[in-house]
C-alpha cells in the first residue's frame, strides 16, 4: 500500500500517514514534489509523537502544511536518525 508514495531515505512512509496524504490531491501532489529528505523530516516528525492524539494531529498538520505549500514541517529541528551528510 505505502509503496505508491515514496518515503524518505531513513524512514519508510507509515500506513497512517499514507492514508492521510490520500485525502487531499494537493497534499498528495506536494508529497511527490518535495525532496526525499523533506519527506523524511515529515515522517520523522509524525513518528516522534508519543501519544496517538499527537500523531493524528501531526498527520493532519502534515497534510495542511503541504496544501499551504510548505516543504518542511514547521518548527521541527530535523530528523535525529539520519547522518548529516544527506543520507
PDB file with SEQRES, HELIX, SHEET and CRYST1 records, atoms N, CA, C and O in Angstrom:
SEQRES   1 A   87  UNK UNK UNK UNK UNK UNK UNK UNK UNK UNK UNK UNK UNK          
SEQRES   2 A   87  UNK UNK UNK UNK UNK UNK UNK UNK UNK UNK UNK UNK UNK          
SEQRES   3 A   87  UNK UNK UNK UNK UNK UNK UNK UNK UNK UNK UNK UNK UNK          
SEQRES   4 A   87  UNK UNK UNK UNK UNK UNK UNK UNK UNK UNK UNK UNK UNK          
SEQRES   5 A   87  UNK UNK UNK UNK UNK UNK UNK UNK UNK UNK UNK UNK UNK          
SEQRES   6 A   87  UNK UNK UNK UNK UNK UNK UNK UNK UNK UNK UNK UNK UNK          
SEQRES   7 A   87  UNK UNK UNK UNK UNK UNK UNK UNK UNK                          
HELIX    1 AA1 UNK A    2  UNK A    4  5                                   3    
HELIX    2 AA2 UNK A   15  UNK A   22  1                                   8    
HELIX    3 AA3 UNK A   25  UNK A   33  1                                   9    
HELIX    4 AA4 UNK A   36  UNK A   47  1                                  12    
HELIX    5 AA5 UNK A   52  UNK A   67  1                                  16    
CRYST1    1.000    1.000    1.000  90.00  90.00  90.00 P 1           1          
ATOM      1  N   UNK A   1       0.819  -1.185   0.000  1.00  0.00           N  
ATOM      2  CA  UNK A   1       0.000   0.000   0.000  1.00  0.00           C  
ATOM      3  C   UNK A   1       0.866   1.254   0.000  1.00  0.00           C  
ATOM      4  O   UNK A   1       0.741   2.076  -0.908  1.00  0.00           O  
ATOM      5  N   UNK A   2       1.741   1.428   0.990  1.00  0.00           N  
ATOM      6  CA  UNK A   2       2.539   2.644   1.097  1.00  0.00           C  
ATOM      7  C   UNK A   2       3.583   2.758  -0.005  1.00  0.00           C  
ATOM      8  O   UNK A   2       4.236   3.794  -0.129  1.00  0.00           O  
ATOM      9  N   UNK A   3       3.750   1.718  -0.800  1.00  0.00           N  
ATOM     10  CA  UNK A   3       4.751   1.776  -1.864  1.00  0.00           C  
ATOM     11  C   UNK A   3       4.333   2.711  -2.997  1.00  0.00           C  
ATOM     12  O   UNK A   3       5.173   3.094  -3.811  1.00  0.00           O  
ATOM     13  N   UNK A   4       3.043   3.091  -3.069  1.00  0.00           N  
ATOM     14  CA  UNK A   4       2.590   4.010  -4.100  1.00  0.00           C  
ATOM     15  C   UNK A   4       3.115   5.423  -3.873  1.00  0.00           C  
ATOM     16  O   UNK A   4       3.239   6.193  -4.825  1.00  0.00           O  
ATOM     17  N   UNK A   5       3.418   5.767  -2.653  1.00  0.00           N  
ATOM     18  CA  UNK A   5       4.025   7.049  -2.312  1.00  0.00           C  
ATOM     19  C   UNK A   5       5.383   6.766  -1.686  1.00  0.00           C  
ATOM     20  O   UNK A   5       5.507   5.865  -0.857  1.00  0.00           O  
ATOM     21  N   UNK A   6       6.396   7.523  -2.072  1.00  0.00           N  
ATOM     22  CA  UNK A   6       7.723   7.258  -1.520  1.00  0.00           C  
ATOM     23  C   UNK A   6       7.870   7.752  -0.084  1.00  0.00           C  
ATOM     24  O   UNK A   6       7.197   8.687   0.349  1.00  0.00           O  
ATOM     25  N   UNK A   7       8.755   7.104   0.625  1.00  0.00           N  
ATOM     26  CA  UNK A   7       9.123   7.533   1.962  1.00  0.00           C  
ATOM     27  C   UNK A   7      10.373   8.389   1.880  1.00  0.00           C  
ATOM     28  O   UNK A   7      10.634   9.039   0.868  1.00  0.00           O  
ATOM     29  N   UNK A   8      11.136   8.383   2.951  1.00  0.00           N  
ATOM     30  CA  UNK A   8      12.376   9.141   2.988  1.00  0.00           C  
ATOM     31  C   UNK A   8      13.569   8.215   2.974  1.00  0.00           C  
ATOM     32  O   UNK A   8      13.408   6.995   2.951  1.00  0.00           O  
ATOM     33  N   UNK A   9      14.780   8.782   2.988  1.00  0.00           N  
ATOM     34  CA  UNK A   9      15.971   7.940   2.952  1.00  0.00           C  
ATOM     35  C   UNK A   9      16.184   7.122   4.226  1.00  0.00           C  
ATOM     36  O   UNK A   9      16.861   6.094   4.193  1.00  0.00           O  
ATOM     37  N   UNK A  10      15.614   7.568   5.343  1.00  0.00           N  
ATOM     38  CA  UNK A  10      15.771   6.840   6.603  1.00  0.00           C  
ATOM     39  C   UNK A  10      14.462   6.171   7.014  1.00  0.00           C  
ATOM     40  O   UNK A  10      14.455   5.017   7.442  1.00  0.00           O  
ATOM     41  N   UNK A  11      13.357   6.901   6.881  1.00  0.00           N  
ATOM     42  CA  UNK A  11      12.062   6.413   7.358  1.00  0.00           C  
ATOM     43  C   UNK A  11      11.147   6.023   6.195  1.00  0.00           C  
ATOM     44  O   UNK A  11      10.928   6.824   5.285  1.00  0.00           O  
ATOM     45  N   UNK A  12      10.614   4.803   6.218  1.00  0.00           N  
ATOM     46  CA  UNK A  12       9.587   4.456   5.233  1.00  0.00           C  
ATOM     47  C   UNK A  12       8.283   5.172   5.585  1.00  0.00           C  
ATOM     48  O   UNK A  12       8.072   5.563   6.734  1.00  0.00           O  
ATOM     49  N   UNK A  13       7.427   5.337   4.608  1.00  0.00           N  
ATOM     50  CA  UNK A  13       6.147   6.007   4.821  1.00  0.00           C  
ATOM     51  C   UNK A  13       5.210   5.090   5.606  1.00  0.00           C  
ATOM     52  O   UNK A  13       4.873   4.004   5.133  1.00  0.00           O  
ATOM     53  N   UNK A  14       4.784   5.516   6.804  1.00  0.00           N  
ATOM     54  CA  UNK A  14       3.877   4.671   7.586  1.00  0.00           C  
ATOM     55  C   UNK A  14       2.464   4.681   6.989  1.00  0.00           C  
ATOM     56  O   UNK A  14       2.056   5.668   6.376  1.00  0.00           O  
ATOM     57  N   UNK A  15       1.726   3.595   7.167  1.00  0.00           N  
ATOM     58  CA  UNK A  15       0.387   3.494   6.567  1.00  0.00           C  
ATOM     59  C   UNK A  15      -0.580   4.610   6.967  1.00  0.00           C  
ATOM     60  O   UNK A  15      -1.366   5.061   6.134  1.00  0.00           O  
ATOM     61  N   UNK A  16      -0.540   5.064   8.224  1.00  0.00           N  
ATOM     62  CA  UNK A  16      -1.490   6.106   8.632  1.00  0.00           C  
ATOM     63  C   UNK A  16      -1.181   7.449   7.970  1.00  0.00           C  
ATOM     64  O   UNK A  16      -2.103   8.191   7.632  1.00  0.00           O  
ATOM     65  N   UNK A  17       0.088   7.771   7.780  1.00  0.00           N  
ATOM     66  CA  UNK A  17       0.445   8.998   7.068  1.00  0.00           C  
ATOM     67  C   UNK A  17       0.093   8.860   5.592  1.00  0.00           C  
ATOM     68  O   UNK A  17      -0.392   9.809   4.976  1.00  0.00           O  
ATOM     69  N   UNK A  18       0.331   7.699   5.032  1.00  0.00           N  
ATOM     70  CA  UNK A  18      -0.055   7.416   3.648  1.00  0.00           C  
ATOM     71  C   UNK A  18      -1.543   7.694   3.450  1.00  0.00           C  
ATOM     72  O   UNK A  18      -1.930   8.386   2.508  1.00  0.00           O  
ATOM     73  N   UNK A  19      -2.365   7.158   4.329  1.00  0.00           N  
ATOM     74  CA  UNK A  19      -3.816   7.370   4.235  1.00  0.00           C  
ATOM     75  C   UNK A  19      -4.158   8.842   4.389  1.00  0.00           C  
ATOM     76  O   UNK A  19      -5.041   9.348   3.697  1.00  0.00           O  
ATOM     77  N   UNK A  20      -3.469   9.534   5.287  1.00  0.00           N  
ATOM     78  CA  UNK A  20      -3.718  10.959   5.482  1.00  0.00           C  
ATOM     79  C   UNK A  20      -3.380  11.787   4.258  1.00  0.00           C  
ATOM     80  O   UNK A  20      -4.038  12.792   3.990  1.00  0.00           O  
ATOM     81  N   UNK A  21      -2.370  11.384   3.516  1.00  0.00           N  
ATOM     82  CA  UNK A  21      -1.988  12.118   2.310  1.00  0.00           C  
ATOM     83  C   UNK A  21      -2.957  11.868   1.162  1.00  0.00           C  
ATOM     84  O   UNK A  21      -3.132  12.731   0.301  1.00  0.00           O  
ATOM     85  N   UNK A  22      -3.581  10.709   1.139  1.00  0.00           N  
ATOM     86  CA  UNK A  22      -4.514  10.388   0.062  1.00  0.00           C  
ATOM     87  C   UNK A  22      -5.817  11.175   0.133  1.00  0.00           C  
ATOM     88  O   UNK A  22      -6.553  11.247  -0.851  1.00  0.00           O  
ATOM     89  N   UNK A  23      -6.105  11.762   1.283  1.00  0.00           N  
ATOM     90  CA  UNK A  23      -7.328  12.540   1.458  1.00  0.00           C  
ATOM     91  C   UNK A  23      -7.326  13.780   0.562  1.00  0.00           C  
ATOM     92  O   UNK A  23      -8.381  14.245   0.131  1.00  0.00           O  
ATOM     93  N   UNK A  24      -6.144  14.305   0.291  1.00  0.00           N  
ATOM     94  CA  UNK A  24      -6.029  15.561  -0.445  1.00  0.00           C  
ATOM     95  C   UNK A  24      -5.168  15.383  -1.690  1.00  0.00           C  
ATOM     96  O   UNK A  24      -4.017  14.956  -1.602  1.00  0.00           O  
ATOM     97  N   UNK A  25      -5.728  15.711  -2.840  1.00  0.00           N  
ATOM     98  CA  UNK A  25      -4.951  15.655  -4.081  1.00  0.00           C  
ATOM     99  C   UNK A  25      -3.786  16.641  -4.045  1.00  0.00           C  
ATOM    100  O   UNK A  25      -2.712  16.357  -4.575  1.00  0.00           O  
ATOM    101  N   UNK A  26      -4.000  17.798  -3.419  1.00  0.00           N  
ATOM    102  CA  UNK A  26      -2.947  18.819  -3.339  1.00  0.00           C  
ATOM    103  C   UNK A  26      -1.792  18.314  -2.476  1.00  0.00           C  
ATOM    104  O   UNK A  26      -0.629  18.430  -2.860  1.00  0.00           O  
ATOM    105  N   UNK A  27      -2.116  17.755  -1.311  1.00  0.00           N  
ATOM    106  CA  UNK A  27      -1.071  17.231  -0.427  1.00  0.00           C  
ATOM    107  C   UNK A  27      -0.353  16.053  -1.078  1.00  0.00           C  
ATOM    108  O   UNK A  27       0.865  15.918  -0.963  1.00  0.00           O  
ATOM    109  N   UNK A  28      -1.104  15.216  -1.752  1.00  0.00           N  
ATOM    110  CA  UNK A  28      -0.531  14.063  -2.442  1.00  0.00           C  
ATOM    111  C   UNK A  28       0.477  14.527  -3.501  1.00  0.00           C  
ATOM    112  O   UNK A  28       1.589  14.003  -3.579  1.00  0.00           O  
ATOM    113  N   UNK A  29       0.081  15.509  -4.313  1.00  0.00           N  
ATOM    114  CA  UNK A  29       0.976  16.037  -5.351  1.00  0.00           C  
ATOM    115  C   UNK A  29       2.190  16.726  -4.730  1.00  0.00           C  
ATOM    116  O   UNK A  29       3.306  16.598  -5.235  1.00  0.00           O  
ATOM    117  N   UNK A  30       1.975  17.449  -3.649  1.00  0.00           N  
ATOM    118  CA  UNK A  30       3.089  18.131  -2.979  1.00  0.00           C  
ATOM    119  C   UNK A  30       4.078  17.112  -2.420  1.00  0.00           C  
ATOM    120  O   UNK A  30       5.289  17.321  -2.480  1.00  0.00           O  
ATOM    121  N   UNK A  31       3.563  16.012  -1.876  1.00  0.00           N  
ATOM    122  CA  UNK A  31       4.430  14.954  -1.335  1.00  0.00           C  
ATOM    123  C   UNK A  31       5.362  14.413  -2.414  1.00  0.00           C  
ATOM    124  O   UNK A  31       6.543  14.163  -2.171  1.00  0.00           O  
ATOM    125  N   UNK A  32       4.812  14.241  -3.594  1.00  0.00           N  
ATOM    126  CA  UNK A  32       5.617  13.737  -4.704  1.00  0.00           C  
ATOM    127  C   UNK A  32       6.624  14.770  -5.197  1.00  0.00           C  
ATOM    128  O   UNK A  32       7.634  14.415  -5.804  1.00  0.00           O  
ATOM    129  N   UNK A  33       6.349  16.052  -4.936  1.00  0.00           N  
ATOM    130  CA  UNK A  33       7.193  17.134  -5.427  1.00  0.00           C  
ATOM    131  C   UNK A  33       8.333  17.497  -4.479  1.00  0.00           C  
ATOM    132  O   UNK A  33       9.345  18.043  -4.918  1.00  0.00           O  
ATOM    133  N   UNK A  34       8.187  17.204  -3.186  1.00  0.00           N  
ATOM    134  CA  UNK A  34       9.249  17.575  -2.246  1.00  0.00           C  
ATOM    135  C   UNK A  34      10.394  16.565  -2.308  1.00  0.00           C  
ATOM    136  O   UNK A  34      10.239  15.465  -2.838  1.00  0.00           O  
ATOM    137  N   UNK A  35      11.524  16.950  -1.768  1.00  0.00           N  
ATOM    138  CA  UNK A  35      12.710  16.102  -1.817  1.00  0.00           C  
ATOM    139  C   UNK A  35      12.560  14.903  -0.871  1.00  0.00           C  
ATOM    140  O   UNK A  35      11.756  14.943   0.060  1.00  0.00           O  
ATOM    141  N   UNK A  36      13.330  13.844  -1.110  1.00  0.00           N  
ATOM    142  CA  UNK A  36      13.306  12.708  -0.187  1.00  0.00           C  
ATOM    143  C   UNK A  36      13.659  13.116   1.249  1.00  0.00           C  
ATOM    144  O   UNK A  36      13.089  12.582   2.201  1.00  0.00           O  
ATOM    145  N   UNK A  37      14.593  14.056   1.407  1.00  0.00           N  
ATOM    146  CA  UNK A  37      14.945  14.495   2.765  1.00  0.00           C  
ATOM    147  C   UNK A  37      13.800  15.243   3.415  1.00  0.00           C  
ATOM    148  O   UNK A  37      13.590  15.117   4.622  1.00  0.00           O  
ATOM    149  N   UNK A  38      13.056  16.017   2.645  1.00  0.00           N  
ATOM    150  CA  UNK A  38      11.893  16.721   3.198  1.00  0.00           C  
ATOM    151  C   UNK A  38      10.824  15.711   3.618  1.00  0.00           C  
ATOM    152  O   UNK A  38      10.217  15.856   4.679  1.00  0.00           O  
ATOM    153  N   UNK A  39      10.594  14.693   2.791  1.00  0.00           N  
ATOM    154  CA  UNK A  39       9.638  13.644   3.165  1.00  0.00           C  
ATOM    155  C   UNK A  39      10.087  12.970   4.455  1.00  0.00           C  
ATOM    156  O   UNK A  39       9.274  12.681   5.334  1.00  0.00           O  
ATOM    157  N   UNK A  40      11.380  12.726   4.558  1.00  0.00           N  
ATOM    158  CA  UNK A  40      11.931  12.096   5.752  1.00  0.00           C  
ATOM    159  C   UNK A  40      11.644  12.931   7.000  1.00  0.00           C  
ATOM    160  O   UNK A  40      11.327  12.384   8.057  1.00  0.00           O  
ATOM    161  N   UNK A  41      11.757  14.263   6.876  1.00  0.00           N  
ATOM    162  CA  UNK A  41      11.502  15.149   8.013  1.00  0.00           C  
ATOM    163  C   UNK A  41      10.052  15.041   8.472  1.00  0.00           C  
ATOM    164  O   UNK A  41       9.784  14.937   9.669  1.00  0.00           O  
ATOM    165  N   UNK A  42       9.111  15.065   7.518  1.00  0.00           N  
ATOM    166  CA  UNK A  42       7.700  14.942   7.884  1.00  0.00           C  
ATOM    167  C   UNK A  42       7.434  13.595   8.547  1.00  0.00           C  
ATOM    168  O   UNK A  42       6.734  13.533   9.557  1.00  0.00           O  
ATOM    169  N   UNK A  43       7.981  12.524   7.993  1.00  0.00           N  
ATOM    170  CA  UNK A  43       7.754  11.187   8.555  1.00  0.00           C  
ATOM    171  C   UNK A  43       8.322  11.099   9.965  1.00  0.00           C  
ATOM    172  O   UNK A  43       7.656  10.600  10.871  1.00  0.00           O  
ATOM    173  N   UNK A  44       9.540  11.577  10.157  1.00  0.00           N  
ATOM    174  CA  UNK A  44      10.172  11.525  11.480  1.00  0.00           C  
ATOM    175  C   UNK A  44       9.363  12.327  12.490  1.00  0.00           C  
ATOM    176  O   UNK A  44       9.184  11.900  13.631  1.00  0.00           O  
ATOM    177  N   UNK A  45       8.873  13.493  12.067  1.00  0.00           N  
ATOM    178  CA  UNK A  45       8.066  14.347  12.941  1.00  0.00           C  
ATOM    179  C   UNK A  45       6.804  13.611  13.389  1.00  0.00           C  
ATOM    180  O   UNK A  45       6.447  13.647  14.566  1.00  0.00           O  
ATOM    181  N   UNK A  46       6.133  12.950  12.455  1.00  0.00           N  
ATOM    182  CA  UNK A  46       4.932  12.183  12.788  1.00  0.00           C  
ATOM    183  C   UNK A  46       5.294  11.024  13.715  1.00  0.00           C  
ATOM    184  O   UNK A  46       4.611  10.796  14.714  1.00  0.00           O  
ATOM    185  N   UNK A  47       6.343  10.304  13.399  1.00  0.00           N  
ATOM    186  CA  UNK A  47       6.704   9.128  14.191  1.00  0.00           C  
ATOM    187  C   UNK A  47       7.262   9.474  15.569  1.00  0.00           C  
ATOM    188  O   UNK A  47       7.294   8.621  16.455  1.00  0.00           O  
ATOM    189  N   UNK A  48       7.696  10.704  15.753  1.00  0.00           N  
ATOM    190  CA  UNK A  48       8.230  11.124  17.043  1.00  0.00           C  
ATOM    191  C   UNK A  48       7.135  11.364  18.080  1.00  0.00           C  
ATOM    192  O   UNK A  48       7.430  11.486  19.269  1.00  0.00           O  
ATOM    193  N   UNK A  49       5.894  11.432  17.654  1.00  0.00           N  
ATOM    194  CA  UNK A  49       4.783  11.648  18.582  1.00  0.00           C  
ATOM    195  C   UNK A  49       4.682  10.489  19.569  1.00  0.00           C  
ATOM    196  O   UNK A  49       4.800   9.325  19.186  1.00  0.00           O  
ATOM    197  N   UNK A  50       4.468  10.811  20.817  1.00  0.00           N  
ATOM    198  CA  UNK A  50       4.403   9.779  21.845  1.00  0.00           C  
ATOM    199  C   UNK A  50       2.965   9.313  22.118  1.00  0.00           C  
ATOM    200  O   UNK A  50       2.756   8.206  22.614  1.00  0.00           O  
ATOM    201  N   UNK A  51       1.989  10.147  21.799  1.00  0.00           N  
ATOM    202  CA  UNK A  51       0.591   9.800  22.026  1.00  0.00           C  
ATOM    203  C   UNK A  51      -0.140   9.707  20.685  1.00  0.00           C  
ATOM    204  O   UNK A  51       0.201  10.400  19.726  1.00  0.00           O  
ATOM    205  N   UNK A  52      -1.142   8.844  20.639  1.00  0.00           N  
ATOM    206  CA  UNK A  52      -1.911   8.656  19.404  1.00  0.00           C  
ATOM    207  C   UNK A  52      -2.560   9.960  18.947  1.00  0.00           C  
ATOM    208  O   UNK A  52      -2.593  10.253  17.752  1.00  0.00           O  
ATOM    209  N   UNK A  53      -3.078  10.746  19.897  1.00  0.00           N  
ATOM    210  CA  UNK A  53      -3.727  12.009  19.532  1.00  0.00           C  
ATOM    211  C   UNK A  53      -2.730  12.980  18.898  1.00  0.00           C  
ATOM    212  O   UNK A  53      -3.060  13.692  17.950  1.00  0.00           O  
ATOM    213  N   UNK A  54      -1.521  12.999  19.427  1.00  0.00           N  
ATOM    214  CA  UNK A  54      -0.491  13.863  18.858  1.00  0.00           C  
ATOM    215  C   UNK A  54      -0.120  13.395  17.462  1.00  0.00           C  
ATOM    216  O   UNK A  54       0.045  14.209  16.553  1.00  0.00           O  
ATOM    217  N   UNK A  55       0.009  12.104  17.292  1.00  0.00           N  
ATOM    218  CA  UNK A  55       0.330  11.553  15.971  1.00  0.00           C  
ATOM    219  C   UNK A  55      -0.754  11.905  14.954  1.00  0.00           C  
ATOM    220  O   UNK A  55      -0.444  12.314  13.835  1.00  0.00           O  
ATOM    221  N   UNK A  56      -2.014  11.749  15.331  1.00  0.00           N  
ATOM    222  CA  UNK A  56      -3.120  12.093  14.439  1.00  0.00           C  
ATOM    223  C   UNK A  56      -3.087  13.576  14.079  1.00  0.00           C  
ATOM    224  O   UNK A  56      -3.304  13.941  12.923  1.00  0.00           O  
ATOM    225  N   UNK A  57      -2.818  14.419  15.055  1.00  0.00           N  
ATOM    226  CA  UNK A  57      -2.734  15.864  14.819  1.00  0.00           C  
ATOM    227  C   UNK A  57      -1.580  16.186  13.871  1.00  0.00           C  
ATOM    228  O   UNK A  57      -1.717  17.046  13.000  1.00  0.00           O  
ATOM    229  N   UNK A  58      -0.463  15.514  14.030  1.00  0.00           N  
ATOM    230  CA  UNK A  58       0.687  15.761  13.154  1.00  0.00           C  
ATOM    231  C   UNK A  58       0.438  15.281  11.729  1.00  0.00           C  
ATOM    232  O   UNK A  58       0.921  15.890  10.775  1.00  0.00           O  
ATOM    233  N   UNK A  59      -0.300  14.211  11.581  1.00  0.00           N  
ATOM    234  CA  UNK A  59      -0.666  13.763  10.235  1.00  0.00           C  
ATOM    235  C   UNK A  59      -1.565  14.805   9.577  1.00  0.00           C  
ATOM    236  O   UNK A  59      -1.373  15.146   8.410  1.00  0.00           O  
ATOM    237  N   UNK A  60      -2.541  15.309  10.322  1.00  0.00           N  
ATOM    238  CA  UNK A  60      -3.420  16.348   9.790  1.00  0.00           C  
ATOM    239  C   UNK A  60      -2.621  17.602   9.434  1.00  0.00           C  
ATOM    240  O   UNK A  60      -2.825  18.193   8.374  1.00  0.00           O  
ATOM    241  N   UNK A  61      -1.719  18.001  10.317  1.00  0.00           N  
ATOM    242  CA  UNK A  61      -0.901  19.189  10.048  1.00  0.00           C  
ATOM    243  C   UNK A  61       0.036  18.978   8.869  1.00  0.00           C  
ATOM    244  O   UNK A  61       0.288  19.917   8.114  1.00  0.00           O  
ATOM    245  N   UNK A  62       0.553  17.780   8.694  1.00  0.00           N  
ATOM    246  CA  UNK A  62       1.388  17.490   7.522  1.00  0.00           C  
ATOM    247  C   UNK A  62       0.587  17.747   6.260  1.00  0.00           C  
ATOM    248  O   UNK A  62       1.057  18.414   5.338  1.00  0.00           O  
ATOM    249  N   UNK A  63      -0.615  17.218   6.227  1.00  0.00           N  
ATOM    250  CA  UNK A  63      -1.481  17.418   5.062  1.00  0.00           C  
ATOM    251  C   UNK A  63      -1.756  18.908   4.855  1.00  0.00           C  
ATOM    252  O   UNK A  63      -1.656  19.405   3.733  1.00  0.00           O  
ATOM    253  N   UNK A  64      -2.096  19.615   5.918  1.00  0.00           N  
ATOM    254  CA  UNK A  64      -2.408  21.042   5.808  1.00  0.00           C  
ATOM    255  C   UNK A  64      -1.191  21.861   5.381  1.00  0.00           C  
ATOM    256  O   UNK A  64      -1.304  22.761   4.548  1.00  0.00           O  
ATOM    257  N   UNK A  65      -0.045  21.553   5.946  1.00  0.00           N  
ATOM    258  CA  UNK A  65       1.162  22.305   5.600  1.00  0.00           C  
ATOM    259  C   UNK A  65       1.552  22.068   4.146  1.00  0.00           C  
ATOM    260  O   UNK A  65       1.973  23.000   3.461  1.00  0.00           O  
ATOM    261  N   UNK A  66       1.421  20.856   3.675  1.00  0.00           N  
ATOM    262  CA  UNK A  66       1.700  20.578   2.263  1.00  0.00           C  
ATOM    263  C   UNK A  66       0.708  21.311   1.367  1.00  0.00           C  
ATOM    264  O   UNK A  66       1.086  21.830   0.316  1.00  0.00           O  
ATOM    265  N   UNK A  67      -0.547  21.357   1.772  1.00  0.00           N  
ATOM    266  CA  UNK A  67      -1.553  22.084   0.998  1.00  0.00           C  
ATOM    267  C   UNK A  67      -1.246  23.580   0.939  1.00  0.00           C  
ATOM    268  O   UNK A  67      -1.571  24.249  -0.042  1.00  0.00           O  
ATOM    269  N   UNK A  68      -0.621  24.095   1.991  1.00  0.00           N  
ATOM    270  CA  UNK A  68      -0.265  25.515   2.055  1.00  0.00           C  
ATOM    271  C   UNK A  68       1.051  25.818   1.345  1.00  0.00           C  
ATOM    272  O   UNK A  68       1.470  26.973   1.274  1.00  0.00           O  
ATOM    273  N   UNK A  69       1.695  24.791   0.825  1.00  0.00           N  
ATOM    274  CA  UNK A  69       2.937  24.999   0.089  1.00  0.00           C  
ATOM    275  C   UNK A  69       4.212  24.869   0.908  1.00  0.00           C  
ATOM    276  O   UNK A  69       5.303  25.122   0.398  1.00  0.00           O  
ATOM    277  N   UNK A  70       4.087  24.478   2.167  1.00  0.00           N  
ATOM    278  CA  UNK A  70       5.284  24.287   2.991  1.00  0.00           C  
ATOM    279  C   UNK A  70       6.002  23.023   2.526  1.00  0.00           C  
ATOM    280  O   UNK A  70       5.376  22.044   2.119  1.00  0.00           O  
ATOM    281  N   UNK A  71       7.310  23.070   2.595  1.00  0.00           N  
ATOM    282  CA  UNK A  71       8.103  21.954   2.093  1.00  0.00           C  
ATOM    283  C   UNK A  71       8.854  21.216   3.203  1.00  0.00           C  
ATOM    284  O   UNK A  71       9.515  20.211   2.942  1.00  0.00           O  
ATOM    285  N   UNK A  72       8.756  21.699   4.410  1.00  0.00           N  
ATOM    286  CA  UNK A  72       9.332  21.050   5.601  1.00  0.00           C  
ATOM    287  C   UNK A  72       8.367  21.263   6.761  1.00  0.00           C  
ATOM    288  O   UNK A  72       7.608  22.232   6.744  1.00  0.00           O  
ATOM    289  N   UNK A  73       8.372  20.394   7.763  1.00  0.00           N  
ATOM    290  CA  UNK A  73       7.488  20.612   8.908  1.00  0.00           C  
ATOM    291  C   UNK A  73       7.898  21.863   9.684  1.00  0.00           C  
ATOM    292  O   UNK A  73       9.079  22.109   9.929  1.00  0.00           O  
ATOM    293  N   UNK A  74       6.905  22.630  10.054  1.00  0.00           N  
ATOM    294  CA  UNK A  74       7.149  23.865  10.799  1.00  0.00           C  
ATOM    295  C   UNK A  74       7.709  23.541  12.186  1.00  0.00           C  
ATOM    296  O   UNK A  74       7.225  22.636  12.866  1.00  0.00           O  
ATOM    297  N   UNK A  75       8.711  24.273  12.585  1.00  0.00           N  
ATOM    298  CA  UNK A  75       9.250  24.220  13.954  1.00  0.00           C  
ATOM    299  C   UNK A  75       9.803  22.842  14.339  1.00  0.00           C  
ATOM    300  O   UNK A  75       9.710  22.448  15.501  1.00  0.00           O  
ATOM    301  N   UNK A  76      10.363  22.123  13.401  1.00  0.00           N  
ATOM    302  CA  UNK A  76      10.943  20.799  13.669  1.00  0.00           C  
ATOM    303  C   UNK A  76      12.449  20.903  13.464  1.00  0.00           C  
ATOM    304  O   UNK A  76      12.890  21.326  12.396  1.00  0.00           O  
ATOM    305  N   UNK A  77      13.245  20.529  14.458  1.00  0.00           N  
ATOM    306  CA  UNK A  77      14.700  20.689  14.319  1.00  0.00           C  
ATOM    307  C   UNK A  77      15.341  19.744  13.310  1.00  0.00           C  
ATOM    308  O   UNK A  77      16.500  19.929  12.940  1.00  0.00           O  
ATOM    309  N   UNK A  78      14.606  18.743  12.866  1.00  0.00           N  
ATOM    310  CA  UNK A  78      15.152  17.814  11.877  1.00  0.00           C  
ATOM    311  C   UNK A  78      15.250  16.406  12.415  1.00  0.00           C  
ATOM    312  O   UNK A  78      15.224  16.174  13.623  1.00  0.00           O  
ATOM    313  N   UNK A  79      15.362  15.483  11.500  1.00  0.00           N  
ATOM    314  CA  UNK A  79      15.430  14.071  11.846  1.00  0.00           C  
ATOM    315  C   UNK A  79      16.739  13.772  12.561  1.00  0.00           C  
ATOM    316  O   UNK A  79      17.822  14.020  12.031  1.00  0.00           O  
ATOM    317  N   UNK A  80      16.627  13.246  13.751  1.00  0.00           N  
ATOM    318  CA  UNK A  80      17.818  12.898  14.530  1.00  0.00           C  
ATOM    319  C   UNK A  80      18.365  11.531  14.149  1.00  0.00           C  
ATOM    320  O   UNK A  80      19.401  11.114  14.666  1.00  0.00           O  
ATOM    321  N   UNK A  81      17.682  10.831  13.253  1.00  0.00           N  
ATOM    322  CA  UNK A  81      18.067   9.471  12.886  1.00  0.00           C  
ATOM    323  C   UNK A  81      18.980   9.385  11.668  1.00  0.00           C  
ATOM    324  O   UNK A  81      19.575   8.338  11.412  1.00  0.00           O  
ATOM    325  N   UNK A  82      19.092  10.466  10.925  1.00  0.00           N  
ATOM    326  CA  UNK A  82      19.895  10.406   9.701  1.00  0.00           C  
ATOM    327  C   UNK A  82      21.254  11.051   9.917  1.00  0.00           C  
ATOM    328  O   UNK A  82      21.436  11.897  10.793  1.00  0.00           O  
ATOM    329  N   UNK A  83      22.187  10.633   9.105  1.00  0.00           N  
ATOM    330  CA  UNK A  83      23.513  11.236   9.141  1.00  0.00           C  
ATOM    331  C   UNK A  83      23.420  12.619   8.538  1.00  0.00           C  
ATOM    332  O   UNK A  83      22.559  12.855   7.690  1.00  0.00           O  
ATOM    333  N   UNK A  84      24.246  13.509   8.929  1.00  0.00           N  
ATOM    334  CA  UNK A  84      24.201  14.876   8.428  1.00  0.00           C  
ATOM    335  C   UNK A  84      24.901  15.048   7.079  1.00  0.00           C  
ATOM    336  O   UNK A  84      25.170  16.172   6.655  1.00  0.00           O  
ATOM    337  N   UNK A  85      25.189  13.948   6.417  1.00  0.00           N  
ATOM    338  CA  UNK A  85      25.808  14.023   5.102  1.00  0.00           C  
ATOM    339  C   UNK A  85      24.788  13.898   3.980  1.00  0.00           C  
ATOM    340  O   UNK A  85      25.148  13.697   2.820  1.00  0.00           O  
ATOM    341  N   UNK A  86      23.498  14.020   4.336  1.00  0.00           N  
ATOM    342  CA  UNK A  86      22.445  13.964   3.331  1.00  0.00           C  
ATOM    343  C   UNK A  86      21.809  12.606   3.167  1.00  0.00           C  
ATOM    344  O   UNK A  86      20.941  12.440   2.310  1.00  0.00           O  
ATOM    345  N   UNK A  87      22.208  11.625   3.960  1.00  0.00           N  
ATOM    346  CA  UNK A  87      21.622  10.281   3.863  1.00  0.00           C  
ATOM    347  C   UNK A  87      20.895   9.937   5.143  1.00  0.00           C  
ATOM    348  O   UNK A  87      20.332   8.848   5.261  1.00  0.00           O  
TER     349      UNK A  87                                                      
END                                                                             
